[in-house]
Amino acid sequence: MQHSTDRIRTTHVGSLARPAALLDLMRAAARGQPVDPAALAEAERQAVTDVVTRQRAAGLDVVSDGEQTKSGFFAYIGQRLSGFEPRPGHSALDTFRAEVDSFPEYYEQYFARAMAGGAAVPIVPLGCTGPVSYTGQDRLRRDLDLLRAATSPGVGSSPDEVFVCAVAPSGVGGNEYYPT
């Protein structure tokens, strides 16, 4: 049986640009400087609301929080999973070394602009040193509350579906714990 439709549902996956005010607060926190929790919470709320509004205005059917509250891939793992410890003597890119060596021109540009060059906070290499488990339940609850508020009826048109990105722990550093 054929099913017809007049459109293709659209979405995106990943991090969307964060506002400068939110980035400034994230960077200050990463440097250990005092950050007003209320100011950070408001900056996150506004960023999520704005990014959801922009996705809807662009016509996306399935929207996300654009990872506004996550300062980066490596930071997400270190902040929300147990079993990982900083490994300052290593490169965060060691796990990609063979690929980087195979495509040096591409990765020179990519690292300068995107992965490392575009990081909101410094990338700290991690090593898996113990059992991995999720510890970010409180932060996840806040993330979901922000996204629910930004997609609730009365805050523009409601999207068809909503999702939150989560990072898999593979690829963030060396495995010093699991046998395989």
Number of C-alpha atoms within 10 A of each C-alpha: 3 3 4 6 6 5 6 6 11 11 14 13 13 13 17 14 13 22 15 11 13 23 21 16 20 20 17 14 15 16 11 9 11 10 15 10 10 9 13 19 15 12 21 25 21 17 25 26 20 17 22 26 20 13 20 18 11 10 14 18 17 19 26 26 29 24 22 25 25 21 22 20 19 22 21 17 23 21 15 17 17 17 17 26 16 14 15 12 9 14 17 21 16 14 14 13 11 9 10 15 10 10 10 11 10 10 16 11 12 14 14 12 12 11 16 16 13 14 19 21 19 16 19 19 22 25 21 21 16 14 11 14 11 11 14 15 11 10 14 15 11 15 20 15 13 21 22 15 14 24 25 13 11 9 12 13 12 18 19 11 12 16 14 15 13 13 13 10 16 11 14 25 24 19 16 13 14 10 5 5
